[in-house]
Amino acid sequence: MAKWTELAKEILGSEDEIQRSYTVNLNDKSGYLIMSNRKLLFLEEKGFIRVKYSKALELPYYHISKVNVTPKFMVIIDNNKKEYNFTDTGVDLKKIMKELQNLIATSKW
């Protein structure tokens, strides 16, 4: 199991599980966008030879007020109007947005 997966499972706990994950950039930091049943995580990847991961974002779905996609960005706005700007690394941001919206609609809070 990859180290980022282990960290994500530890953060999510036993009552939540990973549904989707993508390699993206958040505000120019590279890492993994992880969507679970209940929340959105971003684990930042640091290092080259000795790669380490740290939690840069943990956002429950009920705190997300808006999701927008442009050709190069996906912007998530939380209830406090804070913006999180994701850029792709070869993935379809529209697809990610649709999957995120589906998970938000079916989240179990």
Secondary structure, 3 states (H helix, E strand, C coil): CCHHHHHHHHHHCCCCCEEEEEEEEECCEEEEEEEECCEEEEEEEECCCCCEEEEEEEEEHHHEEEEEECCCEEEEEECCCCEEEEEECCCCHHHHHHHHHHHHHHCCC
